[in-house]
Amino acid sequence: MPISVSLAVPLFLTIWFIALFAILPIGIRSQRESGGYVEGTDPGAPVHPQLLKKAVLTTLVSAVIFGVLMLVLHFYGWGGA
């Protein structure tokens, strides 16, 4: 039995946000590390956060995880018995 859209969308969004928080720190250089400290900002602030690139990567990773989860639910169901 396939899951409904009203369950699939929140499930995908939950996976997406968890993946986003795992992917956000990848490749970040702080102002302190780069030596280009801007007065009035936090030294730990990222120089180039590359948010669009990370959003696309997060979407791809989430789609794969969601697809695998849907396959498992399709073949084994919710209860497993």
C-alpha positions in Angstrom: 0.0 0.0 0.0 1.6 3.3 -1.0 1.7 6.1 1.5 -0.4 9.2 0.9 0.9 12.6 -0.2 -0.1 14.1 3.1 2.4 11.7 4.8 5.1 11.7 2.1 5.6 15.5 1.9 6.3 15.9 5.7 8.5 12.8 5.7 10.5 14.2 2.8 10.8 17.6 4.4 12.0 16.0 7.7 14.6 14.1 5.8 15.6 17.2 3.9 16.2 19.3 7.0 18.1 16.6 8.8 20.3 16.2 5.7 20.7 20.0 5.4 22.1 20.3 9.0 24.5 17.4 8.2 25.7 19.0 4.9 25.9 22.7 6.1 29.3 22.5 7.8 31.0 20.8 4.8 33.6 23.0 3.1 33.1 26.0 5.4 36.0 28.4 6.0 35.6 31.0 8.7 36.8 34.5 8.5 39.4 33.7 11.1 40.7 30.8 9.0 40.8 32.8 5.8 42.4 35.9 7.4 39.8 38.2 5.9 38.1 39.4 9.1 35.4 42.0 8.5 35.0 44.5 11.4 31.7 44.1 13.3 31.1 40.4 12.3 31.7 37.2 14.1 35.2 35.7 13.4 33.5 32.3 13.0 31.1 33.5 10.2 31.6 31.7 6.9 33.4 33.5 4.1 31.5 31.8 1.3 28.6 29.7 2.6 27.6 28.4 -0.9 24.0 27.9 0.2 22.5 27.2 -3.3 25.1 24.4 -3.9 24.3 22.9 -0.5 20.6 23.1 -1.1 20.9 21.2 -4.3 23.2 18.6 -2.7 20.7 18.3 0.2 17.8 17.8 -2.2 19.8 15.0 -4.1 20.8 13.2 -0.9 17.3 13.5 0.5 15.7 12.2 -2.7 18.0 9.1 -2.5 17.2 8.5 1.2 13.5 9.0 0.6 13.5 6.7 -2.4 15.2 3.9 -0.5 12.8 4.4 2.4 9.8 4.2 0.0 11.2 1.0 -1.5 11.6 -0.6 2.0 8.1 0.5 2.9 6.7 -0.9 -0.3 8.3 -4.3 0.1 8.1 -4.7 3.9 5.3 -2.4 4.8 4.9 -0.5 8.0 4.5 -3.4 10.5 7.1 -5.7 9.2 5.0 -8.7 10.1 
